[in-house]
């Protein structure tokens, strides 16, 4: 592996573990077995390295993750279950399985509108009209859905906890919270 690639790999781990403010170029250089001058040669600044890491990590396509939510003819609980399973698959590869979402989520945190999928919003609205889902504001339901998706990443669950959360806990909590109780 060339020096630039080693620096990128070391930086992914460093930013994932310490965040931008806590990351140190000296530790990255040591892990990559290079001198800090090489980091400056390839990336100029810490910010430049951070941006290169973001570009390198290219987040999983949101379309693939959210596809189950907009599947026609599938019951809502099954859509939710499949969504969390896909989300789990997508975050597995981030930063070698560590919490690397801080590198890819800031755009969504600044503007969550891409998560307001018209077909999913319509399905939830129809379910509300039929009395299957509580008559809460749709944005509240979407916030709950994404909060449950993000929880294991915010709190750095270990892989077994994360797997259980996405396959059992999140789908059950989401559906139990939003379904209308007869």
OpenMM code with the backbone's topology and positions (N, CA, C; nanometers):
from openmm import Vec3, app, unit

residues = "UNK UNK UNK UNK UNK UNK UNK UNK UNK UNK UNK UNK UNK UNK UNK UNK UNK UNK UNK UNK UNK UNK UNK UNK UNK UNK UNK UNK UNK UNK UNK UNK UNK UNK UNK UNK UNK UNK UNK UNK UNK UNK UNK UNK UNK UNK UNK UNK UNK UNK UNK UNK UNK UNK UNK UNK UNK UNK UNK UNK UNK UNK UNK UNK UNK UNK UNK UNK UNK UNK UNK UNK UNK UNK UNK UNK UNK UNK UNK UNK UNK UNK UNK UNK UNK UNK UNK UNK UNK UNK UNK UNK UNK UNK UNK UNK UNK UNK UNK UNK UNK UNK UNK UNK UNK UNK UNK UNK UNK UNK UNK UNK UNK UNK UNK UNK UNK UNK UNK UNK UNK UNK UNK UNK UNK UNK UNK UNK UNK UNK UNK UNK UNK UNK UNK UNK UNK UNK UNK UNK UNK UNK UNK UNK UNK UNK UNK UNK UNK UNK UNK UNK UNK UNK UNK UNK UNK UNK UNK UNK UNK UNK UNK UNK UNK UNK UNK UNK UNK UNK UNK UNK UNK UNK UNK UNK UNK UNK UNK UNK UNK UNK".split()
positions = [
    Vec3(0.0855, -0.1170, 0.0000),
    Vec3(0.0000, 0.0000, 0.0000),
    Vec3(0.0905, 0.1238, 0.0000),
    Vec3(0.0580, 0.2220, -0.0829),
    Vec3(0.1405, 0.3427, -0.0902),
    Vec3(0.1155, 0.4335, 0.0314),
    Vec3(0.2006, 0.5343, 0.0460),
    Vec3(0.1947, 0.6219, 0.1636),
    Vec3(0.0607, 0.6938, 0.1745),
    Vec3(0.0099, 0.7450, 0.0630),
    Vec3(-0.1177, 0.8173, 0.0669),
    Vec3(-0.2298, 0.7266, 0.1167),
    Vec3(-0.2347, 0.6039, 0.0684),
    Vec3(-0.3384, 0.5088, 0.1112),
    Vec3(-0.3240, 0.4739, 0.2587),
    Vec3(-0.2006, 0.4560, 0.3043),
    Vec3(-0.1785, 0.4262, 0.4464),
    Vec3(-0.2235, 0.5432, 0.5333),
    Vec3(-0.1960, 0.6643, 0.4871),
    Vec3(-0.2393, 0.7830, 0.5620),
    Vec3(-0.3919, 0.7869, 0.5691),
    Vec3(-0.4578, 0.7640, 0.4568),
    Vec3(-0.6050, 0.7645, 0.4563),
    Vec3(-0.6612, 0.6601, 0.5517),
    Vec3(-0.6076, 0.5393, 0.5482),
    Vec3(-0.6577, 0.4333, 0.6361),
    Vec3(-0.6358, 0.4691, 0.7831),
    Vec3(-0.5196, 0.5219, 0.8143),
    Vec3(-0.4922, 0.5618, 0.9525),
    Vec3(-0.5831, 0.6772, 0.9942),
    Vec3(-0.6083, 0.7699, 0.9031),
    Vec3(-0.6940, 0.8848, 0.9336),
    Vec3(-0.8383, 0.8416, 0.9558),
    Vec3(-0.8859, 0.7450, 0.8796),
    Vec3(-1.0222, 0.6941, 0.8999),
    Vec3(-1.0366, 0.6456, 1.0439),
    Vec3(-0.9415, 0.5671, 1.0884),
    Vec3(-0.9471, 0.5142, 1.2251),
    Vec3(-0.9348, 0.6264, 1.3286),
    Vec3(-0.8458, 0.7188, 1.3046),
    Vec3(-0.8229, 0.8288, 1.3993),
    Vec3(-0.9466, 0.9169, 1.4125),
    Vec3(-1.0047, 0.9590, 1.2999),
    Vec3(-1.1233, 1.0440, 1.3057),
    Vec3(-1.2420, 0.9684, 1.3639),
    Vec3(-1.2528, 0.8405, 1.3344),
    Vec3(-1.3621, 0.7606, 1.3898),
    Vec3(-1.3488, 0.7500, 1.5414),
    Vec3(-1.2277, 0.7338, 1.5889),
    Vec3(-1.2065, 0.7148, 1.7322),
    Vec3(-1.2108, 0.8456, 1.8104),
    Vec3(-1.1528, 0.9522, 1.7558),
    Vec3(-1.1371, 1.0753, 1.8324),
    Vec3(-1.2199, 1.1930, 1.7811),
    Vec3(-1.2833, 1.1786, 1.6664),
    Vec3(-1.3529, 1.2922, 1.6083),
    Vec3(-1.2534, 1.3896, 1.5482),
    Vec3(-1.3046, 1.4918, 1.4819),
    Vec3(-1.2153, 1.5874, 1.4159),
    Vec3(-1.1271, 1.6601, 1.5178),
    Vec3(-1.1898, 1.7150, 1.6220),
    Vec3(-1.1132, 1.7951, 1.7180),
    Vec3(-1.0093, 1.7136, 1.7939),
    Vec3(-1.0403, 1.5891, 1.8241),
    Vec3(-0.9480, 1.5068, 1.9015),
    Vec3(-0.8418, 1.4366, 1.8190),
    Vec3(-0.8607, 1.4313, 1.6888),
    Vec3(-0.7646, 1.3623, 1.6018),
    Vec3(-0.6320, 1.4379, 1.5999),
    Vec3(-0.5225, 1.3630, 1.5950),
    Vec3(-0.3886, 1.4220, 1.5932),
    Vec3(-0.3107, 1.3697, 1.4733),
    Vec3(-0.2531, 1.4633, 1.3981),
    Vec3(-0.1753, 1.4254, 1.2805),
    Vec3(-0.0552, 1.3392, 1.3186),
    Vec3(0.0007, 1.3626, 1.4348),
    Vec3(0.1160, 1.2825, 1.4784),
    Vec3(0.0776, 1.1351, 1.4934),
    Vec3(-0.0401, 1.1088, 1.5526),
    Vec3(-0.0851, 0.9694, 1.5673),
    Vec3(-0.1133, 0.9073, 1.4316),
    Vec3(-0.1720, 0.9862, 1.3422),
    Vec3(-0.2007, 0.9360, 1.2071),
    Vec3(-0.0696, 0.9009, 1.1378),
    Vec3(0.0280, 0.9891, 1.1471),
    Vec3(0.1584, 0.9641, 1.0837),
    Vec3(0.2228, 0.8379, 1.1405),
    Vec3(0.2179, 0.8241, 1.2719),
    Vec3(0.2775, 0.7060, 1.3357),
    Vec3(0.2068, 0.5781, 1.2886),
    Vec3(0.0736, 0.5800, 1.2856),
    Vec3(-0.0023, 0.4615, 1.2429),
    Vec3(0.0221, 0.4288, 1.0959),
    Vec3(0.0446, 0.5319, 1.0145),
    Vec3(0.0677, 0.5114, 0.8706),
    Vec3(0.2149, 0.4873, 0.8390),
    Vec3(0.2993, 0.4985, 0.9397),
    Vec3(0.4436, 0.4810, 0.9233),
    Vec3(0.4998, 0.5817, 0.8217),
    Vec3(0.4610, 0.7087, 0.8416),
    Vec3(0.5104, 0.8181, 0.7576),
    Vec3(0.5472, 0.9351, 0.8489),
    Vec3(0.6131, 1.0332, 0.7926),
    Vec3(0.6434, 1.1568, 0.8645),
    Vec3(0.5247, 1.2508, 0.8448),
    Vec3(0.4981, 1.3373, 0.9426),
    Vec3(0.3846, 1.4297, 0.9294),
    Vec3(0.3977, 1.5184, 0.8060),
    Vec3(0.5188, 1.5430, 0.7604),
    Vec3(0.5375, 1.6239, 0.6393),
    Vec3(0.4688, 1.5590, 0.5190),
    Vec3(0.4636, 1.4256, 0.5167),
    Vec3(0.3957, 1.3584, 0.4052),
    Vec3(0.2449, 1.3825, 0.4096),
    Vec3(0.1894, 1.3919, 0.5288),
    Vec3(0.0466, 1.4238, 0.5402),
    Vec3(0.0224, 1.5612, 0.4799),
    Vec3(0.1092, 1.6570, 0.5139),
    Vec3(0.0946, 1.7924, 0.4593),
    Vec3(0.1189, 1.7945, 0.3081),
    Vec3(0.2083, 1.7116, 0.2602),
    Vec3(0.2352, 1.7043, 0.1164),
    Vec3(0.1099, 1.6587, 0.0406),
    Vec3(0.0465, 1.5518, 0.0885),
    Vec3(-0.0696, 1.4963, 0.0186),
    Vec3(-0.1990, 1.5734, 0.0450),
    Vec3(-0.2167, 1.6249, 0.1671),
    Vec3(-0.3474, 1.6796, 0.2051),
    Vec3(-0.3430, 1.8245, 0.2530),
    Vec3(-0.2259, 1.8839, 0.2640),
    Vec3(-0.2015, 2.0216, 0.3055),
    Vec3(-0.2321, 2.0485, 0.4535),
    Vec3(-0.3557, 2.0228, 0.4960),
    Vec3(-0.3970, 2.0557, 0.6328),
    Vec3(-0.4771, 1.9397, 0.6921),
    Vec3(-0.5028, 1.9514, 0.8207),
    Vec3(-0.5884, 1.8521, 0.8863),
    Vec3(-0.7268, 1.8535, 0.8220),
    Vec3(-0.7775, 1.9720, 0.7916),
    Vec3(-0.9087, 1.9843, 0.7265),
    Vec3(-0.9058, 1.9158, 0.5903),
    Vec3(-0.7995, 1.9342, 0.5158),
    Vec3(-0.7872, 1.8689, 0.3857),
    Vec3(-0.7870, 1.7176, 0.3979),
    Vec3(-0.7186, 1.6666, 0.4992),
    Vec3(-0.7173, 1.5223, 0.5233),
    Vec3(-0.8565, 1.4739, 0.5612),
    Vec3(-0.9233, 1.5475, 0.6474),
    Vec3(-1.0590, 1.5118, 0.6900),
    Vec3(-1.1532, 1.5062, 0.5695),
    Vec3(-1.1440, 1.6050, 0.4822),
    Vec3(-1.2293, 1.6071, 0.3629),
    Vec3(-1.1957, 1.4916, 0.2693),
    Vec3(-1.0686, 1.4559, 0.2598),
    Vec3(-1.0296, 1.3406, 0.1775),
    Vec3(-1.0863, 1.2115, 0.2358),
    Vec3(-1.0881, 1.2012, 0.3679),
    Vec3(-1.1469, 1.0835, 0.4332),
    Vec3(-1.2958, 1.0773, 0.4026),
    Vec3(-1.3654, 1.1907, 0.4133),
    Vec3(-1.5086, 1.1929, 0.3820),
    Vec3(-1.5327, 1.1466, 0.2389),
    Vec3(-1.4552, 1.1989, 0.1463),
    Vec3(-1.4720, 1.1608, 0.0056),
    Vec3(-1.4401, 1.0131, -0.0146),
    Vec3(-1.3405, 0.9630, 0.0546),
    Vec3(-1.2998, 0.8226, 0.0413),
    Vec3(-1.4065, 0.7276, 0.0946),
    Vec3(-1.4729, 0.7680, 0.2022),
    Vec3(-1.5701, 0.6778, 0.2652),
    Vec3(-1.7030, 0.6691, 0.1917),
    Vec3(-1.7292, 0.7604, 0.1030),
    Vec3(-1.8552, 0.7606, 0.0290),
    Vec3(-1.9624, 0.6777, 0.0988),
    Vec3(-2.0572, 0.7411, 0.1634),
    Vec3(-2.1575, 0.6668, 0.2384),
    Vec3(-2.2378, 0.5732, 0.1496),
    Vec3(-2.2918, 0.4674, 0.2102),
    Vec3(-2.3772, 0.3785, 0.1332),
    Vec3(-2.4937, 0.4585, 0.0759),
    Vec3(-2.5412, 0.4168, -0.0361),
    Vec3(-2.6523, 0.4856, -0.0992),
    Vec3(-2.7739, 0.4838, -0.0079),
    Vec3(-2.8268, 0.6019, 0.0184),
    Vec3(-2.9500, 0.6084, 0.0969),
    Vec3(-3.0632, 0.5365, 0.0252),
    Vec3(-3.0587, 0.5393, -0.1066),
    Vec3(-3.1657, 0.4743, -0.1824),
    Vec3(-3.1736, 0.3260, -0.1504),
    Vec3(-3.0598, 0.2603, -0.1394),
    Vec3(-3.0606, 0.1182, -0.1068),
    Vec3(-3.1079, 0.0914, 0.0348),
    Vec3(-3.0728, 0.1804, 0.1259),
    Vec3(-3.1117, 0.1633, 0.2659),
    Vec3(-3.2611, 0.1848, 0.2838),
    Vec3(-3.3158, 0.2841, 0.2156),
    Vec3(-3.4568, 0.3182, 0.2368),
    Vec3(-3.5516, 0.2468, 0.1416),
    Vec3(-3.4986, 0.1709, 0.0480),
    Vec3(-3.5847, 0.1021, -0.0494),
    Vec3(-3.6973, 0.0218, 0.0153),
    Vec3(-3.6728, -0.0501, 0.1253),
    Vec3(-3.7835, -0.1264, 0.1847),
    Vec3(-3.8997, -0.0385, 0.2310),
    Vec3(-3.8707, 0.0851, 0.2685),
    Vec3(-3.9773, 0.1723, 0.3179),
    Vec3(-4.0772, 0.2083, 0.2094),
    Vec3(-4.0323, 0.2091, 0.0853),
    Vec3(-4.1205, 0.2528, -0.0230),
    Vec3(-4.1677, 0.1366, -0.1095),
    Vec3(-4.1526, 0.0153, -0.0590),
    Vec3(-4.1961, -0.1037, -0.1334),
    Vec3(-4.3484, -0.1137, -0.1292),
    Vec3(-4.4102, -0.1139, -0.2459),
    Vec3(-4.5561, -0.1262, -0.2533),
    Vec3(-4.6009, -0.2658, -0.2130),
    Vec3(-4.7160, -0.2717, -0.1494),
    Vec3(-4.7773, -0.3997, -0.1184),
    Vec3(-4.7162, -0.4755, -0.0025),
    Vec3(-4.6217, -0.4150, 0.0678),
    Vec3(-4.5583, -0.4813, 0.1818),
    Vec3(-4.6143, -0.4173, 0.3091),
    Vec3(-4.6588, -0.4977, 0.4047),
    Vec3(-4.7121, -0.4407, 0.5291),
    Vec3(-4.6091, -0.3509, 0.5988),
    Vec3(-4.6574, -0.2463, 0.6637),
    Vec3(-4.5683, -0.1497, 0.7280),
    Vec3(-4.4698, -0.2137, 0.8260),
    Vec3(-4.5121, -0.3054, 0.9134),
    Vec3(-4.4132, -0.3635, 1.0054),
    Vec3(-4.2991, -0.4345, 0.9324),
    Vec3(-4.3288, -0.4996, 0.8214),
    Vec3(-4.2238, -0.5675, 0.7446),
    Vec3(-4.1317, -0.4663, 0.6770),
    Vec3(-4.1870, -0.3549, 0.6330),
    Vec3(-4.1040, -0.2498, 0.5736),
    Vec3(-4.0046, -0.1961, 0.6768),
    Vec3(-4.0564, -0.1724, 0.7964),
    Vec3(-3.9723, -0.1187, 0.9036),
    Vec3(-3.8620, -0.2179, 0.9393),
    Vec3(-3.8979, -0.3451, 0.9522),
    Vec3(-3.7995, -0.4498, 0.9838),
    Vec3(-3.6894, -0.4528, 0.8770),
    Vec3(-3.7294, -0.4492, 0.7508),
    Vec3(-3.6322, -0.4546, 0.6410),
    Vec3(-3.5457, -0.3286, 0.6370),
    Vec3(-3.6050, -0.2136, 0.6667),
    Vec3(-3.5280, -0.0887, 0.6696),
    Vec3(-3.4155, -0.0972, 0.7723),
    Vec3(-3.4491, -0.1395, 0.8942),
    Vec3(-3.3453, -0.1462, 0.9977),
    Vec3(-3.2391, -0.2507, 0.9638),
    Vec3(-3.2783, -0.3592, 0.9005),
    Vec3(-3.1795, -0.4598, 0.8576),
    Vec3(-3.0842, -0.3996, 0.7546),
    Vec3(-3.1391, -0.3243, 0.6579),
    Vec3(-3.0544, -0.2603, 0.5559),
    Vec3(-2.9646, -0.1535, 0.6172),
    Vec3(-3.0202, -0.0783, 0.7116),
    Vec3(-2.9407, 0.0253, 0.7772),
    Vec3(-2.8229, -0.0398, 0.8498),
    Vec3(-2.8496, -0.1504, 0.9169),
    Vec3(-2.7435, -0.2233, 0.9874),
    Vec3(-2.6357, -0.2676, 0.8897),
    Vec3(-2.6749, -0.3242, 0.7775),
    Vec3(-2.5779, -0.3664, 0.6757),
    Vec3(-2.4941, -0.2479, 0.6279),
    Vec3(-2.5605, -0.1343, 0.6082),
    Vec3(-2.4909, -0.0169, 0.5548),
    Vec3(-2.3861, 0.0366, 0.6515),
    Vec3(-2.4158, 0.0363, 0.7803),
    Vec3(-2.3207, 0.0944, 0.8749),
    Vec3(-2.2116, -0.0036, 0.9160),
    Vec3(-2.2265, -0.1298, 0.8831),
    Vec3(-2.1242, -0.2285, 0.9190),
    Vec3(-1.9880, -0.1928, 0.8610),
    Vec3(-1.9850, -0.1436, 0.7383),
    Vec3(-1.8578, -0.1182, 0.6725),
    Vec3(-1.7938, 0.0145, 0.7059),
    Vec3(-1.8622, 0.0998, 0.7772),
    Vec3(-1.8070, 0.2318, 0.8059),
    Vec3(-1.6902, 0.2213, 0.9018),
    Vec3(-1.5796, 0.2766, 0.8607),
    Vec3(-1.4589, 0.2826, 0.9447),
    Vec3(-1.4260, 0.1473, 1.0035),
    Vec3(-1.4314, 0.0451, 0.9206),
    Vec3(-1.3938, -0.0872, 0.9669),
    Vec3(-1.4851, -0.1408, 1.0743),
    Vec3(-1.6142, -0.1023, 1.0702),
    Vec3(-1.7083, -0.1500, 1.1695),
    Vec3(-1.7148, -0.0616, 1.2929),
    Vec3(-1.6285, 0.0390, 1.3016),
    Vec3(-1.6331, 0.1310, 1.4144),
    Vec3(-1.7280, 0.2443, 1.3797),
    Vec3(-1.7508, 0.3283, 1.4751),
    Vec3(-1.8418, 0.4389, 1.4538),
    Vec3(-1.7749, 0.5446, 1.3675),
    Vec3(-1.7967, 0.5364, 1.2391),
    Vec3(-1.7409, 0.6339, 1.1474),
    Vec3(-1.8473, 0.7252, 1.0918),
    Vec3(-1.9659, 0.7195, 1.1496),
    Vec3(-2.0759, 0.7967, 1.0942),
    Vec3(-2.0560, 0.9457, 1.1091),
    Vec3(-1.9733, 0.9893, 1.2038),
    Vec3(-1.9468, 1.1316, 1.2154),
    Vec3(-1.8854, 1.1869, 1.0889),
    Vec3(-1.8284, 1.1001, 1.0083),
    Vec3(-1.7656, 1.1434, 0.8845),
    Vec3(-1.8651, 1.1589, 0.7712),
    Vec3(-1.9819, 1.0932, 0.7803),
    Vec3(-2.0738, 1.0962, 0.6670),
    Vec3(-2.2082, 1.1582, 0.6987),
    Vec3(-2.2434, 1.1744, 0.8238),
    Vec3(-2.3771, 1.2197, 0.8567),
    Vec3(-2.3974, 1.3700, 0.8660),
    Vec3(-2.2944, 1.4520, 0.8823),
    Vec3(-2.3211, 1.5950, 0.8956),
    Vec3(-2.4132, 1.6542, 0.7893),
    Vec3(-2.4026, 1.6165, 0.6608),
    Vec3(-2.4972, 1.6744, 0.5649),
    Vec3(-2.6425, 1.6415, 0.5983),
    Vec3(-2.6700, 1.5193, 0.6438),
    Vec3(-2.8071, 1.4829, 0.6790),
    Vec3(-2.8518, 1.5515, 0.8070),
    Vec3(-2.7593, 1.5771, 0.8976),
    Vec3(-2.7957, 1.6444, 1.0213),
    Vec3(-2.8276, 1.7913, 0.9959),
    Vec3(-2.7620, 1.8501, 0.8965),
    Vec3(-2.7908, 1.9896, 0.8620),
    Vec3(-2.9227, 2.0026, 0.7874),
    Vec3(-2.9551, 1.9038, 0.7047),
    Vec3(-3.0764, 1.9106, 0.6238),
    Vec3(-3.1351, 1.7704, 0.6089),
    Vec3(-3.2286, 1.7336, 0.6969),
    Vec3(-3.2832, 1.5980, 0.6928),
    Vec3(-3.3910, 1.5766, 0.5862),
    Vec3(-3.4210, 1.6774, 0.5058),
    Vec3(-3.5288, 1.6619, 0.4072),
    Vec3(-3.5103, 1.5459, 0.3106),
    Vec3(-3.3856, 1.5070, 0.2740),
    Vec3(-3.3737, 1.3897, 0.1867),
    Vec3(-3.4310, 1.2624, 0.2489),
    Vec3(-3.4482, 1.2620, 0.3808),
    Vec3(-3.5032, 1.1443, 0.4479),
    Vec3(-3.6556, 1.1420, 0.4455),
    Vec3(-3.7175, 1.2508, 0.4022),
    Vec3(-3.8629, 1.2570, 0.3937),
    Vec3(-3.9063, 1.2007, 0.2590),
    Vec3(-3.9075, 1.0697, 0.2503),
    Vec3(-3.9396, 1.0022, 0.1248),
    Vec3(-4.0886, 1.0135, 0.0967),
    Vec3(-4.1268, 1.0729, -0.0159),
    Vec3(-4.2693, 1.0919, -0.0435),
    Vec3(-4.3510, 0.9627, -0.0347),
    Vec3(-4.3000, 0.8534, -0.0878),
    Vec3(-4.3769, 0.7281, -0.0851),
    Vec3(-4.3932, 0.6757, 0.0576),
    Vec3(-4.2908, 0.6915, 0.1421),
    Vec3(-4.2993, 0.6466, 0.2810),
    Vec3(-4.3927, 0.7382, 0.3600),
    Vec3(-4.3825, 0.8690, 0.3376),
    Vec3(-4.4725, 0.9642, 0.4030),
    Vec3(-4.6168, 0.9330, 0.3642),
    Vec3(-4.6392, 0.9038, 0.2363),
    Vec3(-4.7740, 0.8698, 0.1895),
    Vec3(-4.8236, 0.7406, 0.2557),
    Vec3(-4.7382, 0.6408, 0.2664),
    Vec3(-4.7784, 0.5145, 0.3301),
    Vec3(-4.8148, 0.5373, 0.4768),
    Vec3(-4.7360, 0.6187, 0.5464),
    Vec3(-4.7664, 0.6479, 0.6864),
    Vec3(-4.8960, 0.7273, 0.6993),
    Vec3(-4.9151, 0.8241, 0.6103),
    Vec3(-5.0376, 0.9045, 0.6125),
    Vec3(-5.1598, 0.8173, 0.5869),
    Vec3(-5.1508, 0.7284, 0.4889),
    Vec3(-5.2622, 0.6367, 0.4619),
    Vec3(-5.2893, 0.5473, 0.5823),
    Vec3(-5.1842, 0.4998, 0.6455),
    Vec3(-5.2016, 0.4159, 0.7648),
    Vec3(-5.2673, 0.4960, 0.8772),
    Vec3(-5.2341, 0.6236, 0.8868),
    Vec3(-5.3013, 0.7088, 0.9851),
    Vec3(-5.4494, 0.7232, 0.9510),
    Vec3(-5.4783, 0.7441, 0.8231),
    Vec3(-5.6174, 0.7595, 0.7797),
    Vec3(-5.7009, 0.6352, 0.8071),
    Vec3(-5.6373, 0.5186, 0.8009),
    Vec3(-5.7072, 0.3924, 0.8283),
    Vec3(-5.7057, 0.3573, 0.9767),
    Vec3(-5.6437, 0.4406, 1.0591),
    Vec3(-5.6401, 0.4156, 1.2024),
    Vec3(-5.5362, 0.3139, 1.2460),
    Vec3(-5.4396, 0.2832, 1.1596),
    Vec3(-5.3354, 0.1853, 1.1935),
    Vec3(-5.2157, 0.2500, 1.2634),
    Vec3(-5.1945, 0.3780, 1.2375),
    Vec3(-5.0807, 0.4517, 1.2932),
    Vec3(-5.1352, 0.5733, 1.3673),
    Vec3(-5.0733, 0.6028, 1.4801),
    Vec3(-5.1174, 0.7173, 1.5609),
    Vec3(-5.1200, 0.8455, 1.4763),
    Vec3(-5.2108, 0.9355, 1.5071),
    Vec3(-5.2218, 1.0596, 1.4294),
    Vec3(-5.1201, 1.1657, 1.4720),
    Vec3(-4.9970, 1.1261, 1.4869),
    Vec3(-4.8897, 1.2179, 1.5215),
    Vec3(-4.8409, 1.2880, 1.3953),
    Vec3(-4.7756, 1.4031, 1.4098),
    Vec3(-4.7152, 1.4657, 1.2920),
    Vec3(-4.6144, 1.3694, 1.2272),
    Vec3(-4.6165, 1.3646, 1.0955),
    Vec3(-4.5294, 1.2720, 1.0222),
    Vec3(-4.3823, 1.2972, 1.0559),
    Vec3(-4.3439, 1.4223, 1.0696),
    Vec3(-4.2025, 1.4504, 1.1010),
    Vec3(-4.1622, 1.3933, 1.2365),
    Vec3(-4.2565, 1.3876, 1.3298),
    Vec3(-4.2270, 1.3252, 1.4585),
    Vec3(-4.2010, 1.1760, 1.4395),
    Vec3(-4.2832, 1.1108, 1.3591),
    Vec3(-4.2659, 0.9675, 1.3326),
    Vec3(-4.1326, 0.9430, 1.2620),
    Vec3(-4.1002, 1.0273, 1.1639),
    Vec3(-3.9724, 1.0125, 1.0937),
    Vec3(-3.8544, 1.0359, 1.1880),
    Vec3(-3.8668, 1.1326, 1.2774),
    Vec3(-3.7597, 1.1582, 1.3744),
    Vec3(-3.7383, 1.0384, 1.4652),
    Vec3(-3.8472, 0.9767, 1.5081),
    Vec3(-3.8371, 0.8567, 1.5907),
    Vec3(-3.7675, 0.7448, 1.5137),
    Vec3(-3.8091, 0.7254, 1.3899),
    Vec3(-3.7505, 0.6203, 1.3056),
    Vec3(-3.5993, 0.6384, 1.2928),
    Vec3(-3.5547, 0.7592, 1.2598),
    Vec3(-3.4123, 0.7832, 1.2389),
    Vec3(-3.3356, 0.7876, 1.3703),
    Vec3(-3.3991, 0.8298, 1.4775),
    Vec3(-3.3321, 0.8256, 1.6080),
    Vec3(-3.3010, 0.6826, 1.6478),
    Vec3(-3.3956, 0.5933, 1.6251),
    Vec3(-3.3712, 0.4520, 1.6556),
    Vec3(-3.2619, 0.3951, 1.5654),
    Vec3(-3.2539, 0.4436, 1.4427),
    Vec3(-3.1487, 0.3970, 1.3520),
    Vec3(-3.0114, 0.4446, 1.3992),
    Vec3(-3.0056, 0.5644, 1.4520),
    Vec3(-2.8773, 0.6235, 1.4893),
    Vec3(-2.8288, 0.5863, 1.6289),
    Vec3(-2.9176, 0.5452, 1.7166),
    Vec3(-2.8805, 0.5215, 1.8567),
    Vec3(-2.7553, 0.4354, 1.8751),
    Vec3(-2.7432, 0.3194, 1.8095),
    Vec3(-2.6232, 0.2375, 1.8324),
    Vec3(-2.4945, 0.3054, 1.7864),
    Vec3(-2.5066, 0.3989, 1.6956),
    Vec3(-2.3888, 0.4689, 1.6453),
    Vec3(-2.3498, 0.5821, 1.7397),
    Vec3(-2.4493, 0.6506, 1.7931),
    Vec3(-2.4204, 0.7576, 1.8880),
    Vec3(-2.3576, 0.7032, 2.0153),
    Vec3(-2.4065, 0.5872, 2.0595),
    Vec3(-2.3611, 0.5312, 2.1869),
    Vec3(-2.2591, 0.4194, 2.1701),
    Vec3(-2.2107, 0.4000, 2.0499),
    Vec3(-2.1032, 0.3057, 2.0193),
    Vec3(-2.1286, 0.1660, 2.0753),
    Vec3(-2.2414, 0.1080, 2.0363),
    Vec3(-2.2716, -0.0295, 2.0755),
    Vec3(-2.1650, -0.1228, 2.0200),
    Vec3(-2.1406, -0.2328, 2.0905),
    Vec3(-2.0504, -0.3330, 2.0341),
    Vec3(-2.1262, -0.4066, 1.9227),
    Vec3(-2.0575, -0.4825, 1.8373),
    Vec3(-2.1240, -0.5444, 1.7220),
    Vec3(-2.2446, -0.6317, 1.7569),
    Vec3(-2.2383, -0.7070, 1.8660),
    Vec3(-2.3526, -0.7912, 1.9034),
    Vec3(-2.4716, -0.7069, 1.9474),
    Vec3(-2.4458, -0.6044, 2.0268),
    Vec3(-2.5534, -0.5146, 2.0693),
    Vec3(-2.6157, -0.4452, 1.9482),
    Vec3(-2.5298, -0.4014, 1.8567),
    Vec3(-2.5774, -0.3304, 1.7381),
    Vec3(-2.6653, -0.4214, 1.6536),
    Vec3(-2.6226, -0.5448, 1.6352),
    Vec3(-2.7004, -0.6397, 1.5563),
    Vec3(-2.8369, -0.6639, 1.6198),
    Vec3(-2.8388, -0.6864, 1.7502),
    Vec3(-2.9663, -0.7101, 1.8195),
    Vec3(-3.0557, -0.5869, 1.8094),
    Vec3(-2.9962, -0.4697, 1.8219),
    Vec3(-3.0751, -0.3464, 1.8139),
    Vec3(-3.1470, -0.3371, 1.6792),
    Vec3(-3.0723, -0.3599, 1.5697),
    Vec3(-3.1319, -0.3434, 1.4371),
    Vec3(-3.2258, -0.4567, 1.3985),
    Vec3(-3.2014, -0.5772, 1.4464),
    Vec3(-3.2867, -0.6890, 1.4056),
    Vec3(-3.4069, -0.7082, 1.4966),
    Vec3(-3.3967, -0.6649, 1.6222),
    Vec3(-3.5064, -0.6880, 1.7161),
    Vec3(-3.5611, -0.5604, 1.7798),
    Vec3(-3.4736, -0.4864, 1.8447),
    Vec3(-3.5172, -0.3767, 1.9301),
    Vec3(-3.5776, -0.2606, 1.8513),
    Vec3(-3.5045, -0.2055, 1.7557),
    Vec3(-3.5528, -0.0868, 1.6832),
    Vec3(-3.6841, -0.1123, 1.6102),
    Vec3(-3.6966, -0.2213, 1.5326),
    Vec3(-3.8249, -0.2421, 1.4650),
    Vec3(-3.9415, -0.2552, 1.5631),
    Vec3(-3.9183, -0.3282, 1.6723),
    Vec3(-4.0263, -0.3475, 1.7697),
    Vec3(-4.0615, -0.2156, 1.8378),
    Vec3(-3.9613, -0.1404, 1.8846),
    Vec3(-3.9885, -0.0132, 1.9512),
    Vec3(-4.0592, 0.0849, 1.8588),
    Vec3(-4.0115, 0.0935, 1.7348),
    Vec3(-4.0743, 0.1866, 1.6409),
    Vec3(-4.2207, 0.1504, 1.6197),
    Vec3(-4.2456, 0.0247, 1.5877),
    Vec3(-4.3825, -0.0143, 1.5555),
    Vec3(-4.4731, -0.0041, 1.6772),
    Vec3(-4.4233, -0.0437, 1.7951),
    Vec3(-4.5055, -0.0331, 1.9159),
    Vec3(-4.5357, 0.1124, 1.9499),
    Vec3(-4.4447, 0.2022, 1.9191),
    Vec3(-4.4669, 0.3439, 1.9482),
    Vec3(-4.5681, 0.4070, 1.8544),
    Vec3(-4.5619, 0.3737, 1.7258),
    Vec3(-4.6451, 0.4470, 1.6295),
    Vec3(-4.7773, 0.3790, 1.5961),
    Vec3(-4.7880, 0.2501, 1.6210),
    Vec3(-4.9142, 0.1851, 1.5821),
    Vec3(-5.0261, 0.2320, 1.6738),
    Vec3(-5.1415, 0.2474, 1.6145),
    Vec3(-5.2590, 0.2870, 1.6912),
    Vec3(-5.3043, 0.1666, 1.7730),
    Vec3(-5.3279, 0.1894, 1.8995),
    Vec3(-5.3697, 0.0798, 1.9862),
    Vec3(-5.5212, 0.0679, 1.9770),
    Vec3(-5.5698, -0.0528, 1.9406),
    Vec3(-5.7157, -0.0693, 1.9233),
    Vec3(-5.7927, -0.0530, 2.0525),
] * unit.nanometer
topology = app.Topology()
chain = topology.addChain("A")
for resn in residues:
    res = topology.addResidue(resn, chain)
    for name in ("N", "CA", "C"):
        topology.addAtom(name, app.Element.getBySymbol(name[0]), res)
